Amino acid sequence: MSTRQLTRTAIMAAVLYAIFRMFADILYLELITFSLLLFALVFERREVIAAAGIFALLQLLLHGIMLWNIAYLIIFPTYALLFSLSRNWLRKHEGIIPFYCACFSFLCGQLVDLPFLLFDARVTMLYVLMGMKTSLIQAGLTFIAALFLYEPLFHVLTRIKKQVG
């Protein structure tokens, strides 16, 4: 990676971490999925995947080795990869972006509970079932955020990328 790409990656990781920390105490509001989608539609695949990995590592190192932080290390870089692979399709069908974000946001809430399978399948199923309400509300809020914020933020990021190079 060039210095410019490394800088963009570091800035994206810092933005992801700041967004996560800003909304960490507000139940149901998860904007990492939406932010990753925006980044994946504007910036290069490897930059976004690296930024997602750095963000997850920061979360893990600064907030402890807990199952959900380890899950973030798997989930968010995978999301970055999936979003960047579907970039052309999403750009052609921008109307579905809020639904796409909502589905992945819902899935994030459910995937975070899966590492509890290491302890007990019944406990995991309870976590998944109890988290269903939270994940549904989280998906709804992500849908609303994507519905209203996608277009203006996409244009801002595109302009920034053109100006910076």
Summary of the structure (lengths in Angstrom):
residues: 165
radius of gyration: 15.8
end to end distance: 14.0
largest distance: 52.7
contacts: 510
relative contact order: 0.14
helix: 87%
strand: 0%
